[in-house]
Structures are given as C-alpha cells and as structure tokens.
Amino acid sequence: MSQSDDRMAELRELFFESAQELLQALNDEALKLEKHPGDSEIVRTLRRIVHTLKGDAAACGYRELSEVAHELEDALALESAAAHASLAEVAFTAADLFSAMLAAYRKRAKLPSRDPLRKMVKKLAQEPGAKQSGRRKAAVTAKTLGWTEYEKLAVQKAQEGGNFVYHVQAQIDPHCAMPIAARQLVQNALAGMGEVLAARPEAGSSAPTKSAEFLLATDKSCEEVSGKCQIPTIVASVKAELLPGGVATAPKRAARKTVKAAEAEIASPAPEIPAVEEPAPAPVAEETVSENTAQPHTTLAENILRVDAERIDSVLNLVGELIIGKSMLQQALNEFSKVYPKEALRGKFADAMAFQARVLNDLQRSVMKIRMVPVEQLFRRFPRMVRDVARQCGKDVELVLTGQDTDLDKSILDAIAEPLTHLVRNAIGHGLESAGERQKAGKSTRGTLRLGAYHQGNQVIVEVSDDGRGMDVNRIKAKAIQLGMVTAEDVARLSEAEILDFVFRPGFSTAEEVTEVSGRGVGMDVVQSVMHRLKGTVHIDMHAGQGTTFRLKLPLTLAIIKALLFQVQQRLYAIPLNAVVEIARTHESEVHQVDHYEVLQLRNQVLPLVRLGRPRSNDPERGANKLFVLVTSVGERKFGLIVDGLEGEEELVIKALDDHAVSTDLVSGASILGDGRVVLILNLSTVVEHFARSRPEEAGAVNFGMLLSQADRAQLSRNAAGGVS
C-alpha cells in the first residue's frame, strides 16, 4: 500500500469518528426543533452540521453521501424551511440515512436507498413561497468563481479558529496601466491584515481582468478591510462581505479539527462542490459572539490527543505486570528480613520499595483516569431512542438526564449500552401507562423517565426509573409458576425482591402480546448476564402505582481491584473487598438450618449462609469448631460466606481465563500473587445465586471445590498460571 493510500485510510477513520459526533448533533438539534418548531437558529445549526458532513464526505471520496447532504443543505437554505411542519422529521430521516450509509461504507456493503429522503427534500423545496435565502448574487458569484474543495475547507478551518472570513471584491481603476501589478498590491495589502485563503485570478496569472476577488481570514472589521484596500489611482472600488459560519453553534468542533488538518495533507483532489457556503442573513453581532466563544474550544483542541483504546489497554496491562512485580519484590524482601533480621541493607530495601510503591500507585491512577470517560457519551443517544419508542407506543414521555459528568471505565460504558437500552425500552413499553390511564390515576398525562448516574464509594450507580404503574408482583408469580420456574409452595416463601428477580430469567415476559418493543422475553436476561460479567449487580426498587427503579451497581474499572483472600479446602480464592461488609467469627454450633438453608443469627438479624467448603462432619467436637464468616452485600441483600481461613487483603490484577481452564461462571478471573501462587477470583453474585437456589438433602453437603471444574485441580492451576502469565 502506498503512502497516499495509508493517509487516505487514516483520513477515513477520522471521518467515521467525527461523523458519529455530527450525526449525534443532528439528532440533538432535530429534537430541539421538534420542541421549538420554526426556530430559525436551530435550522441554521442543522444546515451547518449537514454542510460540514457534506464537505468531510467529499474529501474522503464518499460521493453519494456528499450529494444527498448537499441536496438537504440546499433545502435547509430555503426561507420557508424553518416554518415547515415536518422539518424535524426530515432531519431524523436524514440522520438515520446518513448513519446507514456510513455503516455501509465501513463494511463495503451496498448503500441504502436515498429515495425516501430525496422525496421529503423535494417536497420541502416545492412548498409555496420556497425561495433561496441569503444574497442570491453573492451565492452565484461564489459558484462562478469555483473555489476548490481545499479552499472551502480552509474557510471552515479559519472560522473554527475564531477568525472572520471575508469575500473581498476589488475593481481595478480603468486607467491603471498595470492591472496585474495592481492585483498583487491589493493582495499584499490584505496579507498584512490576515491570511489570504484564496485569490481569483490566482497569483502569477497574466489574465488581463480589471477585477480581483479574495477570501481573507482576519480578526479585523469589515470597514478596516475595505479601507486597507482603498489604494489611490490603483483601486476604483472595494466590496467586502462577511461569510456566514462560525464555531459557537457548531457541535464538537474539537473532534473534527483533526479531520480538517488531515484533509489538508491529502494530495489527491476531492470532488468539487459548487458553493463555499450560500450566504444566509447573519448579523455581525452574532459572528462576534462566535469569535469570542471559539477561543477556548480552539485552545482545548490543541491539547487533545486521540489514542486507540488498545494502546491504553496495553499500557494498563503493563502497569498490572508492574504491580505483580512489586508483590514479588515485597515477598522477597519479607523472606530476606526473616533470614537476615539484623542486616543493615534491609532498611534501604524497604525505603526503595516504599518509593516504588508510591510511584506505581500514581502511575496506576493516571492510567485509570485515561480510561475514564463521562457517561454523557452513552446517555446522549437515549433522547432520540425515547422519542421513537414513545411514538411507537403512542405515549407522551419526557426524558430527564442527570449525572452525565460521572466518569466510568470505557470498556464498562460500552458493555452496559445494551442493558440500558433494554431497560429504557421496557420502562416505556411496560412501566409507563397511556395518557388515559395516567389521567384516571390522577397523574400528569406525560410520563417521566429518568436516567442518572452517580458515584458511591468506589462504585458507579446507574439508575433507570419511571413514574409508571410499577410491577405487578402477583402477575409475576403466576407467570413464574406457569413457566415452571418455581412451584406454588415455594413462591409463597419468597420475598418481594426475590419475586421481582424472575424478570431477569431467560424467556420471562408478562406482556400479553408480542410487539416491536416488548413481549418476546428477550432482553432483561441480557441485563443480568452482563452485570454478572462486569462483576456488578442489578436491583429493582418498585412501588405499586408510583413507579419502578432499576439500580445498576458497577465497579469503576475491571482491570485492578482490591480483594480479600481466603482459603477453602486448602485452595486460595478472592472476592472484591468492596463487597465485604464485615468479617465475623462464630462456632459451628451457632449455625442453624431453616428449610434446608444454613443461617446465622448476627446481632438480632438472620443472615443466610453459603458454605464454600465441606463441613468436617466426622469431627466429634464439630460444634466447637470456629468459623470465619464473610458478610457480603450482593445487590440489596446480605449473605455470609463460610470459609476455612483468611489470607488478608491484596491488590490483584484481574486476568481473564480461557473457557477450557474453568468450565463454570462461578469464577470471573484469576491473578498471580508475589510468591507465584494462582488465586481464583469468584463471581460473587453468581456464587450466591447458585447456592441460594440449590436445595441439598443435608446442609453443607455441597462441595464448592467440585463445582469449579471436572478437570484435575493441578491441571487447572497450571492452566490458570498460563492464562495470567
């Protein structure tokens, strides 16, 4: 592949990235227009977005996208466009079509039909009274001059940089004997005020014309530009017009600035588009505001680097290896201290280790912050989704977003996109009532859906709540019995929280009929499975007639955790330290059985127990045996884990294991300690769920070690060590 091909491929990747920002902005502005129909400022913003997408697509050689965007841009330039009732729908259709075309370009697949959008645009243009806005003469002149695509891009870049761009027309004095030199004098005068982006005729041309036109980027006023060009006996008249466009209303310019810089480097010419920008009426005061607000964006853009996520993951992986190395050194130092307790070098080694630990902790925090992104990146896709689903269901729904600035690991943010989508769709389809039902219940006809995020300790809580009818517990019970998930006897003993958890079972749905939104029993089980994979939990908080809240608890990051290590049958395991509420000591005699479950009375509360090992039933003094009980919090419930012994706290680097190494979902990963031992990290929510549902004939008969794998445990350790090396 040639260097030119490499640069074009890089440009296209930048284009796909920036185009997603443009499409999101297009959806956002269309939603605003739907709420404020006829707002000419929103229409101008829509036109700027489409214009930028058109230029970027043309520079990348995507002719079809550029052409249809150009048609839409022309339609948005009509004076009647702002008053058109269906303009928001046109914008939504355009956003969907552009998104489909981008996906087709990436996959090198067949492009979708552009006819539906073109029909809507044509209808928009044929409205009575539809005529081109702006100064027609200036538009024709710009088209006649035929500015190149690179000159147009230079105009956009200059405007994004906070400068005014003027179209300067100079008429040379008819009595001037040297018109070519006169044009050069005018250009020199303009160059002293700013940057001359384009000139017609071009520099060095011997054309005998008595006029010259320039595109000038400057921070000077229109009067100053005109006055500078008034050269006696050389220039007869000067006209300077400010080109519309700026950065104040253009979304995410910082992200697209990289595209513009890359476009300027591409050697091959781009397909030409007729006009630079068909001028629309825009007062100078508005442009001044654009200039003043542009500077911070420009400065910020210069400090932004776009780095592939895989590179950050690679750095994070190396930090993890350094942490393992630190543990190994600490272990070696401890052994050295035992063998040579009076050695003078021991203190120096300890000081060096302490310094290394501080630097390594700072490095770890810095890398973690690089991976953190605001949840706003995920939340911003939901306003359009809520609008579409609500219209499908015939409901009036208001979406309220909070906590968009809450930071979360990028990999976790990507993973919860699908679960949140299911929760939002179900809240609209199942939770919120129709306008008639809400009116009968004394509620506002408009339903409210809230999507929020906030930090809680070293976790992030994401909530999806509605003010709908709530969940029908009796209906869920009946459906669970009908599907054979539980017997009528057992369901009577379940708490409300346990009954609500049935909605996360595969195939479970209480919908009477299958629709595009709900009823297939697919989706809510995805929420539970994704949360288990992310080592998080999901809890339902429901109040009948008032609404339902789904609360997702997520770790800040998946890579490195603080863990509590313990032993079960001489094997080493770990669970996240933030899940441990307390550690209790008790005796075997204080463990009781209730309905085949083991429980412990802890401070006047009954604590369900999960025994991870086999009890020593042959011991005649079994009742006197002391037990370690790890009181853990899973969702909103507490369980006690009975373990054989504690190893202490440790910072672990989580490594995923291959499926052939561990054949159960009870284990979520593994790590290596400083002394070389392999520790398996338990998926706590899955462990508790598994043991809570099992009903052994004898309490404590389930051997946790047997559940991990049918393979030999020594082979498992070797596989784990190979998986984390």
C-alpha positions, 0 to 999 in steps of 0.5 A: 500500500502506498503512502497516499493510500495509508493517509487516505485510510487514516483520513477515513477513520477520522471521518467515521469518528467525527461523523458519529459526533455530527450525526449525534448533533443532528439528532440533538438539534432535530429534537430541539426543533421538534420542541421549538418548531420554526426556530430559525437558529436551530435550522441554521445549526442543522444546515451547518452540521449537514454542510460540514458532513457534506464537505468531510464526505467529499474529501474522503471520496464518499460521493453519494453521501456528499450529494444527498447532504448537499441536496438537504443543505440546499433545502435547509437554505430555503426561507420557508424551511424553518416554518415547515411542519415536518422539518424535524422529521426530515432531519431524523430521516436524514440522520438515520440515512446518513448513519446507514450509509456510513455503516455501509461504507465501513463494511463495503456493503451496498448503500441504502436507498436515498429515495425516501429522503430525496422525496421529503427534500423535494417536497420541502423545496416545492412548498409555496413561497420556497425561495433561496435565502441569503444574497442570491448574487453573492451565492452565484458569484461564489459558484462562478468563481469555483473555489476548490474543495481545499479552499472551502475547507480552509474557510471552515478551518479559519472560522473554527479558529475564531477568525472572520472570513471575508469575500473581498471584491476589488475593481481595478481603476480603468486607467491603471496601466498595470492591472496585474501589478495592481492585483498583487498590491491589493493582495499584499495589502490584505496579507498584512491584515490576515491570511489570504485563503484564496485569490481569483485570478490566482497569483502569477496569472497574466489574465488581463481582468480589471477585477480581483476577488479574495477570501481573507481570514482576519480578526479585523472589521469589515470597514478596516478591510475595505479601507486597507484596500482603498489604494489611490489611482490603483483601486476604483472600488472595494466590496467586502462581505462577511461569510456566514459560519462560525464555531459557537453553534457548531457541535464538537468542533474539537473532534473534527479539527483533526479531520480538517488538518488531515484533509489538508495533507491529502494530495489527491483532489476531492470532488468539487462542490459548487458553493463555499457556503450560500450566504444566509442573513447573519448579523455581525453581532452574532459572528462576534459572539462566535469569535469570542466563544471559539477561543477556548474550544480552539485552545482545548483542541490543541491539547487533545490527543486521540489514542486507540483504546488498545494502546491504553489497554496495553499500557494498563496491562503493563502497569498490572505486570508492574504491580505483580512485580512489586508483590514479588519484590515485597515477598522477597524482601519479607523472606530476606528480613526473616533470614537476615533480621539484623542486616543493615541493607534491609532498611534501604530495601524497604525505603526503595520499595516504599518509593516504588510503591508510591510511584506505581500507585500514581502511575496506576491512577493516571492510567485509570483516569485515561480510561475514564470517560463521562457517561454523557457519551452513552446517555446522549443517544437515549433522547432520540431512542425515547422519542421513537419508542414513545411514538411507537407506543403512542405515549407522551414521555419526557426524558430527564438526564442527570449525572452525565459528568460521572466518569466510568471505565470505557470498556464498562460504558460500552458493555452496559449500552445494551442493558440500558437500552433494554431497560429504557425500552421496557420502562416505556413499553411496560412501566409507563401507562397511556395518557388515559390511564395516567389521567384516571390515576390522577397523574400528569398525562406525560410520563417521566423517565429518568436516567442518572448516574452517580458515584458511591464509594468506589462504585458507579450507580446507574439508575433507570426509573419511571413514574409508571404503574410499577410491577405487578408482583402477583402477575409475576408469580403466576407467570413464574409458576406457569413457566415452571420456574418455581412451584406454588409452595415455594413462591409463597416463601419468597420475598418481594425482591426475590419475586421481582428477580424472575424478570431477569430469567431467560424467556420471562415476559408478562406482556400479553402480546408480542410487539416491536418493543416488548413481549418476546422475553428477550432482553432483561436476561441480557441485563443480568448476564452482563452485570454478572460479567462486569462483576456488578449487580442489578436491583429493582426498587418498585412501588405499586402505582408510583413507579419502578427503579432499576439500580445498576451497581458497577465497579469503576474499572475491571482491570485492578481491584482490591480483594480479600483472600481466603482459603477453602479446602486448602485452595486460595480464592478472592472476592472484591473487598468492596463487597465485604461488609464485615468479617465475623467469627462464630462456632459451628454450633451457632449455625442453624438450618431453616428449610434446608438453608444454613443461617446465622443469627448476627446481632438480632438479624438472620443472615443466610449462609453459603458454605464454600467448603465441606463441613468436617462432619466426622469431627466429634467436637464439630460444634466447637469448631470456629468459623470465619464468616464473610458478610457480603452485600450482593445487590440489596441483600446480605449473605455470609460466606463460610470459609476455612481461613483468611489470607488478608487483603491484596491488590490483584490484577484481574486476568481473564481465563480461557473457557477450557481452564474453568468450565463454570461462571462461578469464577470471573478471573484469576491473578498471580500473587508475589510468591507465584501462587494462582488465586481464583477470583469468584463471581460473587453474585453468581456464587450466591445465586447458585447456592441460594437456589440449590436445595441439598438433602443435608446442609453443607453437603455441597462441595464448592471445590467440585463445582469449579471444574471436572478437570484435575485441580493441578491441571487447572492451576497450571492452566490458570498460571498460563492464562495470567502469565 
